[in-house]
Each structure stands twice: as C-alpha cells, then as structure tokens.
Amino acid sequence: MPIIVTQAFIYHLHLHESVLSPLYQFHFRPVAFASSHSHAPHRSPSHTCPRLCELQCGTTGETPTLTMDEKKKAIQEAIRIAGGKVKVIAGTGSNSTKATVDFTRWAKEAGADGCLIVNPYYNRPSQEGLYLHCKAVSEVGLPVMLYNIPGRTACHMSVDTAVRLSALPGIVAIKEATGSLDQATETVLRAPGLTLLSGDDTLTLPLLSVGGAGTVSVISNLVPEKVVAMVGAARGGDFATAMRIHQELYPLCKAMFVETNPVPIKYAMSKKGLMGGGVRLPLARLAADSMAIVDAAVASVSV
C-alpha cells in the first residue's frame, strides 16, 4: 500500500486541524502502530483502505527551538485532534540516550502510536554507540522509526548498523535521508523487514523504484493528494503516472529547500491561509528573492 507520512507544524502552540486532516497514509508492518488507545476497527492494509499517520515534533515542526513542555503539548494536541482516526508518531530523538528514552516513555504513556528518533547529533557516536542508543529506545516498547540524516546530524548510520537494528522487534522503519540510492538499495536488500521511507521529497520516486515503501514528506502539507497519487501509482506499478506527478512536483520540492526547511514550506502554507508563516530564531523569515522562487513553484502546481 502507499505510505505517506506528513510532518505537521506547530507555531506558538497553535495547531491547525487542516494539517492533520487529509489523505496522509501510513503503514509500517501489519498493525505495527496499532494504537492501544484507539478503538477504530482494524482494517487490512490496501491501496483503498490505508492507515493514517501524522508526525509531530519532527524537523519541519522546528523541534530544536521548542521547549520540552511545548513538545509535549504539541504531541498531546496532535493525539487529541487525531482522535484515533490518524496515527500519531512523536519525534522523541535527541543526542542524549537517557533524555530520548525518557521522552519516548512519556510519548508512549501519552498515547502516541510510534516514535521517530534522529541519529544523535554533535557528539558523533561510533556505530556501536549508535546501535546501543537506538536499542535502548526500542526497549521502551513504542515502535521506532530510525532517522538517518547525516547532513543535519554529522552522524551517519551505516547499512550494517541499520541491518543489526532491524533484527530488534521494536525497530520497524527507517527514514532514509542520506541522498544515496546505493544506501537505500542495500538497506532494502539486507533488511527486508525494515520499512524504508524517503526523507527527501525529490527522491521519493527513485527510492520507491528500488524498494522503498513511501515517504516522510514536507510538501504533503501543501499538496497531499498529489503525493498520495504519486506514491500510490508507483506502488501499484504505474510508473508512467508516478513519473508525471514527480516531474510536476519537482520544482515545488526544490523550492521548499531554497532556504533551510521549514522556512519555505511555512511561507507557502501561510500564503494559502493554513498557518502563520513565522519561524523562531536562529531561523529567519524567507528572503524576498526566495519568496519569488517559492511563489513561482507553488503557482506551477494546482494546490
């Protein structure tokens, strides 16, 4: 089935239900994220009957500048708004194993359906340290999505480490944001039980072609139906349709990184009246020339 996870926004703790509502499809392993607090009837995975998921407190939500109280409130509000209809994945990762374990334990008790843990940043652990960090989090008992994004963390998870972690029952998925199709392909081949999701909108279709299952998307906040259609087409074997949508969305994907994410996507969402466009320092508002690039890209897609 198509798998799309959207990274939701929070700004000054005003959550917008529109961000949580449409067509965000998510499924790791069968019932891997079946929520203990949800009373929604179980449905078998299919293209027409997807599970739903929203990621709260990821990079796009400006997690580095949120206080712990704000993070908890954001996750609680996401769970409340979702009401069991949308699976909520909590971004609980940090560069402290104890802090990550504690936050993940809190998220589990709060009713989150899973967690996303980024590679520890700045302290640059060895592969063994990275393995032990993720293993400790998995022992909390909340399904874990790994997040391999060395460009932001200066910490790269090797395929060997991902394979080792995939043997742990609590590790169910990996958000692949290394930009390497070789890494993605090797991960799919050597860890077939680990759901691999693209962490870069421009590479969603290429990763699907080598065995990826979907995407953790930024642009799905703005064009959810198109992202769903592209991933669904590719997963259904209709790569001609998927390629057409990918090529249509490509300028928008590139424009969302004309400056540091989430500044461009927040600007684009604000132009559509979906949220305020402000960001917290050290991020700054989008420069005028970047606004023109984003405006042109948004205008090229029927939003």
C-alpha positions as CSV (number, residue, x, y, z in Angstrom):
1,M,0.0,0.0,0.0
2,P,1.1,3.6,-0.4
3,I,2.9,5.0,2.6
4,I,2.9,8.8,3.2
5,V,3.7,10.5,6.5
6,T,3.3,14.2,6.8
7,Q,5.4,16.4,9.1
8,A,3.0,18.6,10.9
9,F,3.6,22.2,12.0
10,I,3.4,23.9,15.3
11,Y,4.0,27.6,15.8
12,H,3.4,29.3,19.1
13,L,1.5,26.1,20.0
14,H,-1.4,26.8,17.6
15,L,-2.1,23.5,15.8
16,H,-4.1,23.6,12.7
17,E,-6.5,20.7,12.2
18,S,-6.2,21.2,8.5
19,V,-2.7,19.9,8.7
20,L,-3.9,16.7,10.3
21,S,-6.9,16.0,8.1
22,P,-6.4,14.9,4.6
23,L,-5.0,11.7,3.0
24,Y,-1.9,11.2,5.0
25,Q,-1.3,7.4,4.6
26,F,0.9,5.4,6.8
27,H,1.7,1.8,7.4
28,F,4.9,0.1,8.6
29,R,4.4,-3.5,9.4
30,P,0.9,-5.0,9.7
31,V,-0.6,-3.4,12.9
32,A,2.9,-2.3,14.0
33,F,1.4,1.0,15.0
34,A,-2.0,-0.2,16.2
35,S,-2.7,2.1,19.0
36,S,-3.6,0.8,22.4
37,H,-5.8,3.9,22.9
38,S,-7.6,3.7,19.6
39,H,-11.0,2.0,19.3
40,A,-11.1,2.3,15.5
41,P,-11.8,-1.1,13.8
42,H,-8.8,-2.9,12.3
43,R,-8.6,-2.9,8.6
44,S,-6.2,-4.9,6.5
45,P,-3.7,-2.8,4.5
46,S,-4.7,-2.0,1.0
47,H,-4.4,0.8,-1.5
48,T,-8.0,1.9,-0.8
49,C,-8.1,1.4,2.9
50,P,-4.9,2.9,4.3
51,R,-3.8,3.5,7.8
52,L,-3.3,7.2,8.6
53,C,-0.4,8.9,10.3
54,E,0.9,12.3,11.2
55,L,4.4,13.1,12.5
56,Q,4.6,15.6,15.3
57,C,7.8,17.3,16.5
58,G,9.9,16.5,13.5
59,T,12.4,18.9,11.9
60,T,9.6,20.6,10.0
61,G,7.9,21.4,13.3
62,E,11.0,23.4,14.5
63,T,11.7,20.9,17.3
64,P,15.2,22.3,18.1
65,T,13.6,25.6,19.3
66,L,10.7,24.1,21.2
67,T,10.9,23.6,25.0
68,M,10.1,20.2,26.4
69,D,6.7,21.5,27.7
70,E,5.9,22.7,24.2
71,K,6.9,19.4,22.6
72,K,4.6,17.5,25.0
73,K,1.8,19.9,24.4
74,A,2.2,19.6,20.6
75,I,2.1,15.8,20.8
76,Q,-0.9,15.8,23.2
77,E,-2.8,18.1,20.9
78,A,-2.0,16.0,17.9
79,I,-3.3,12.9,19.6
80,R,-6.4,14.8,20.7
81,I,-7.1,16.2,17.3
82,A,-6.4,12.9,15.6
83,G,-9.0,11.2,17.8
84,G,-7.8,7.7,16.9
85,K,-8.5,8.3,13.2
86,V,-4.9,9.3,12.4
87,K,-1.9,7.5,13.9
88,V,0.4,9.9,15.6
89,I,4.2,9.5,15.5
90,A,6.1,11.5,18.1
91,G,9.6,12.9,17.3
92,T,11.4,12.0,20.5
93,G,15.0,11.8,19.4
94,S,17.9,13.8,20.8
95,N,21.7,13.4,21.3
96,S,21.2,12.1,24.9
97,T,20.1,8.5,25.2
98,K,18.6,9.0,28.6
99,A,16.6,12.0,27.5
100,T,15.4,10.2,24.4
101,V,14.4,7.1,26.4
102,D,12.6,9.3,29.0
103,F,10.7,11.3,26.3
104,T,9.8,8.1,24.4
105,R,8.4,6.6,27.5
106,W,6.4,9.7,28.1
107,A,5.1,9.6,24.5
108,K,4.0,6.0,24.9
109,E,2.1,6.8,28.1
110,A,0.5,9.9,26.4
111,G,-0.9,7.6,23.7
112,A,1.4,8.1,20.7
113,D,1.4,5.2,18.2
114,G,5.2,5.3,17.5
115,C,8.3,7.5,17.6
116,L,10.9,8.9,15.3
117,I,14.4,9.1,16.6
118,V,17.1,11.0,14.8
119,N,20.7,10.0,14.8
120,P,22.4,11.7,17.8
121,Y,23.9,15.0,16.6
122,Y,27.0,16.8,17.6
123,N,28.5,14.2,19.9
124,R,29.0,11.9,16.8
125,P,28.9,8.4,18.4
126,S,30.5,5.3,16.8
127,Q,28.4,2.8,15.0
128,E,28.3,0.7,18.2
129,G,27.2,3.7,20.3
130,L,24.5,4.5,17.7
131,Y,23.3,0.9,17.8
132,L,23.2,0.9,21.6
133,H,21.4,4.2,21.6
134,C,18.6,3.0,19.3
135,K,18.4,-0.4,21.1
136,A,17.8,1.4,24.4
137,V,15.0,3.4,22.9
138,S,13.4,0.3,21.3
139,E,13.2,-1.3,24.7
140,V,10.6,1.3,25.8
141,G,8.1,-0.7,23.7
142,L,6.9,2.0,21.3
143,P,7.5,1.2,17.7
144,V,10.6,3.1,16.4
145,M,11.3,4.8,13.1
146,L,15.0,5.5,12.7
147,Y,16.0,8.7,11.0
148,N,19.3,8.7,9.1
149,I,20.1,12.3,8.0
150,P,23.9,12.9,8.3
151,G,23.7,16.3,6.6
152,R,22.0,17.7,9.7
153,T,23.5,15.5,12.4
154,A,27.1,14.8,11.3
155,C,26.2,11.2,12.2
156,H,25.8,8.6,9.5
157,M,24.1,5.3,10.2
158,S,25.8,2.6,8.1
159,V,23.8,-0.1,6.4
160,D,25.5,-2.7,8.7
161,T,24.0,-0.8,11.7
162,A,20.6,-0.5,10.1
163,V,20.6,-4.2,9.4
164,R,21.6,-5.0,13.1
165,L,18.8,-2.7,14.3
166,S,16.2,-4.3,12.0
167,A,16.6,-7.5,13.9
168,L,15.2,-5.9,17.1
169,P,11.4,-6.2,17.3
170,G,10.9,-2.6,18.3
171,I,12.6,-1.2,15.2
172,V,10.0,-1.1,12.4
173,A,11.1,1.6,9.9
174,I,13.8,4.0,8.7
175,K,13.5,7.4,7.3
176,E,16.3,7.5,4.7
177,A,17.7,10.9,4.1
178,T,21.3,10.3,3.1
179,G,20.6,11.1,-0.6
180,S,22.2,7.8,-1.6
181,L,20.3,5.3,-3.7
182,D,23.1,2.8,-3.0
183,Q,22.5,3.0,0.7
184,A,18.7,2.7,0.2
185,T,19.1,-0.3,-2.1
186,E,21.4,-2.1,0.2
187,T,19.1,-1.5,3.2
188,V,16.1,-2.9,1.3
189,L,18.1,-6.0,0.2
190,R,19.7,-6.7,3.5
191,A,16.9,-5.7,5.9
192,P,13.7,-6.7,4.0
193,G,11.6,-6.5,7.2
194,L,12.5,-2.8,7.8
195,T,10.1,-0.4,6.1
196,L,12.2,2.2,4.2
197,L,10.7,5.7,3.7
198,S,12.2,8.5,1.7
199,G,13.2,11.5,3.8
200,D,13.6,13.8,0.8
201,D,10.7,14.7,-1.4
202,T,12.8,14.9,-4.6
203,L,13.9,11.3,-4.1
204,T,10.6,9.7,-3.1
205,L,10.0,8.2,-6.6
206,P,13.6,7.0,-7.1
207,L,13.6,5.3,-3.6
208,L,10.2,3.7,-4.4
209,S,11.8,2.2,-7.6
210,V,14.5,0.4,-5.5
211,G,12.1,-1.0,-2.9
212,G,11.2,1.9,-0.7
213,A,7.6,1.9,0.7
214,G,6.8,5.6,0.7
215,T,7.8,9.0,2.1
216,V,8.0,11.2,5.2
217,S,7.1,14.3,3.3
218,V,7.3,18.1,3.6
219,I,5.3,19.0,0.5
220,S,2.4,16.7,1.6
221,N,1.4,19.5,3.9
222,L,0.6,21.6,0.8
223,V,-0.3,19.0,-1.9
224,P,-1.3,15.9,0.0
225,E,-3.5,14.4,-2.8
226,K,-0.7,14.7,-5.3
227,V,1.9,13.0,-3.1
228,V,-0.6,10.2,-2.3
229,A,-1.4,9.8,-6.0
230,M,2.3,9.6,-6.9
231,V,3.2,7.1,-4.2
232,G,0.1,5.1,-4.9
233,A,0.8,4.9,-8.6
234,A,4.3,3.8,-8.1
235,R,3.4,1.2,-5.5
236,G,0.7,-0.1,-7.9
237,G,3.3,-0.4,-10.8
238,D,2.1,2.6,-12.8
239,F,5.4,4.3,-13.0
240,A,4.4,6.4,-16.0
241,T,1.8,8.2,-13.9
242,A,4.1,8.4,-10.9
243,M,6.8,9.9,-13.1
244,R,4.4,12.5,-14.5
245,I,3.4,13.6,-11.0
246,H,7.0,13.5,-9.8
247,Q,8.1,15.8,-12.6
248,E,5.1,18.2,-11.9
249,L,6.1,18.3,-8.2
250,Y,9.8,18.5,-8.7
251,P,10.1,22.4,-8.9
252,L,8.0,22.6,-5.8
253,C,10.2,20.1,-4.0
254,K,13.3,22.0,-4.9
255,A,11.7,25.4,-3.9
256,M,11.0,24.0,-0.4
257,F,14.7,23.9,0.2
258,V,15.7,27.2,-1.4
259,E,16.4,28.1,2.2
260,T,16.5,25.9,5.3
261,N,13.5,23.7,5.9
262,P,10.9,24.6,7.3
263,V,11.1,28.3,6.3
264,P,9.9,27.9,2.7
265,I,7.1,25.4,3.4
266,K,5.8,27.6,6.3
267,Y,5.8,30.6,4.0
268,A,3.9,28.7,1.3
269,M,1.4,27.4,3.8
270,S,0.9,30.9,5.2
271,K,0.2,32.2,1.7
272,K,-2.6,29.7,1.5
273,G,-4.0,30.8,4.9
274,L,-3.3,27.5,6.5
275,M,-0.9,28.8,9.2
276,G,1.2,31.7,10.4
277,G,4.5,31.9,8.5
278,G,6.8,32.9,11.3
279,V,9.8,30.9,12.5
280,R,11.9,31.1,15.6
281,L,15.4,32.3,15.7
282,P,18.0,31.3,14.7
283,L,15.8,30.7,11.6
284,A,14.8,33.9,9.9
285,R,11.9,34.7,7.6
286,L,12.2,33.9,3.9
287,A,14.3,36.4,1.9
288,A,12.4,38.3,-0.8
289,D,14.2,36.6,-3.7
290,S,13.4,33.2,-2.1
291,M,9.8,34.2,-1.8
292,A,9.6,34.8,-5.5
293,I,11.1,31.3,-6.2
294,V,8.6,29.7,-3.8
295,D,5.6,31.7,-5.2
296,A,6.5,30.6,-8.8
297,A,6.9,27.0,-7.8
298,V,3.5,26.9,-5.9
299,A,1.8,28.6,-8.9
300,S,3.1,25.9,-11.2
301,V,1.2,23.2,-9.2
302,S,-2.6,23.2,-8.8
303,V,-2.8,23.5,-5.0
